[in-house]
Amino acid sequence: MYNKSEIRWIFNNRARAGQYDRTPVTAFAEDEVKRVRSFHRSFSEYAPTPLHGLGNLARELGVKGIWVKDESKRFNLNAFKVLGGSYAIGRYISRELGIDMDKLSFDGLRGINDKENLGKMVFVTATDGNHGRGIAWAASRLGQRSVVFLPKGAAKAREQNIKKEGAEVHVLDVNYDDAVRYAREYANANNGIFVQDTAWEGYTEIPGWIMQGYATIAHEITEQLGTNGIKKPTHIFLQAGVGSFAASIQAYFAGRYEAKRPVTAIVEPDKANCIYKSAAVDDGTVHNVTGDLDTIMAGLACGEPNTVAWNILRDYSDMFFSCPDYVAARGTRILANPVSGDPDIISGESGSVGIGLLSLLLGREEYGEAVRLLGIGKDSNILFISTEGDTDPKGYRKIVWDGLMPTPGAFE
Ligand SMILES: Cc1ncc(COP(=O)(O)O)c(C=O)c1O
């Protein structure tokens, strides 16, 4: 028998409570996000990533629509993260050079850099893989250097892909959160610029730019849903590591639709469920998870929430889920082997957990209460963002080809 209580959830009463002082989301207002997107448009690699409608899966699960944004197509980097890193580096350099943000463009920055021979800035970060690759990519295109630290157990392919972008790479013998502290100290000691995708008290500006950078995804989605005749999704499932990504998308939709915003669920691995834990303790502040953070969802293997992101998720998100690894493996397989007629999507372990979760919520009676509280039904249009492709191809094939982590109870 499988353990029926393995997927855990917390309903957030606070999200829909009457008026109170919610954390402002003005940094994600339409004008701000338009500016971010126009910076991204200035890259020759820029194109909106596809938003796929999985109409047949939706029919099978008994909802109106399932929409999956495929971020494996982002700038040929197989993940969304470059949106944040490139925008933060762009903002930083333009401030150093005194350039007006409205005139900020990638080519413009490169041109000024070449002309004025600024010399090499060194951007320093820690990463599970995707963020570091984005930083290395953006730094090298702007003629700057980068130094990237990975936590122990990082997949070889992820390390090599960062090296290919010209970064100096070090794999440490510590978990993600300690790698972040190490990178910060390294940057301080070596006159580097620390560009981390998480915030804490006293370090919020650069992570704030990174979070704004991710909002290009939400901006594209609203446009793409519009061309499909859909004004807004009814529900959004967002996966979280430190929560920067989820909070960025949450904040954009909260700002745009206010009280009529989509119902949002935050999804984490149970081995690194720091947002879930913070919601469970419910004293309004962040609570960390420590140890090896041993999960196949490498991009979500973070034990310390971004404090700015947490404030947004705490105030606007409706439910927090903590999921075992098999949920992500199931999601990866569902997207790779779609219901006939739907497109197939290569979605890595950190990209697919939301789809795996929905399939189980709607497929097993034991989750009926969560489905009821979320208000998911036949009129729901549900949005997912597959945040990465097969960034660890060996791990991906173990799941899809070899059936790693089958769903407990599936054969009973
Ligand atoms: C593929 C992927 N998805 C989601 C996330 C989660 O982002 P965050 O750490 O901002 O919550 C990450 C973070 O690295 C990631 O690599």
The ligand as an SDF file (V2000), in Angstrom:
LIG
                    3D

 16 16  0  0  0  0  0  0  0  0999 V2000
   13.7900   24.8460  -13.8160 C   0  0  0  0  0  0  0  0  0  0  0  0
   13.4850   25.6480  -12.6080 C   0  0  0  0  0  0  0  0  0  0  0  0
   12.2160   25.8280  -12.2670 N   0  0  0  0  0  0  0  0  0  0  0  0
   11.8790   26.5400  -11.1770 C   0  0  0  0  0  0  0  0  0  0  0  0
   12.8540   27.1080  -10.3730 C   0  0  0  0  0  0  0  0  0  0  0  0
   12.4170   27.8220   -9.1240 C   0  0  0  0  0  0  0  0  0  0  0  0
   12.7660   29.1280   -9.0770 O   0  0  0  0  0  0  0  0  0  0  0  0
   12.9350   29.8660   -7.6570 P   0  0  0  0  0  0  0  0  0  0  0  0
   14.1740   29.3480   -7.0380 O   0  0  0  0  0  0  0  0  0  0  0  0
   12.9630   31.2840   -8.0190 O   0  0  0  0  0  0  0  0  0  0  0  0
   11.7430   29.4970   -6.8390 O   0  0  0  0  0  0  0  0  0  0  0  0
   14.1930   26.9640  -10.7150 C   0  0  0  0  0  0  0  0  0  0  0  0
   15.2580   27.5670   -9.8990 C   0  0  0  0  0  0  0  0  0  0  0  0
   16.4250   27.4080  -10.1250 O   0  0  0  0  0  0  0  0  0  0  0  0
   14.5220   26.2060  -11.8550 C   0  0  0  0  0  0  0  0  0  0  0  0
   15.7970   26.0160  -12.2300 O   0  0  0  0  0  0  0  0  0  0  0  0
  1  2  1  0
  2  3  1  0
  2 15  2  0
  3  4  2  0
  4  5  1  0
  5  6  1  0
  5 12  2  0
  6  7  1  0
  7  8  1  0
  8  9  2  0
  8 10  1  0
  8 11  1  0
 12 13  1  0
 12 15  1  0
 13 14  2  0
 15 16  1  0
M  END
$$$$
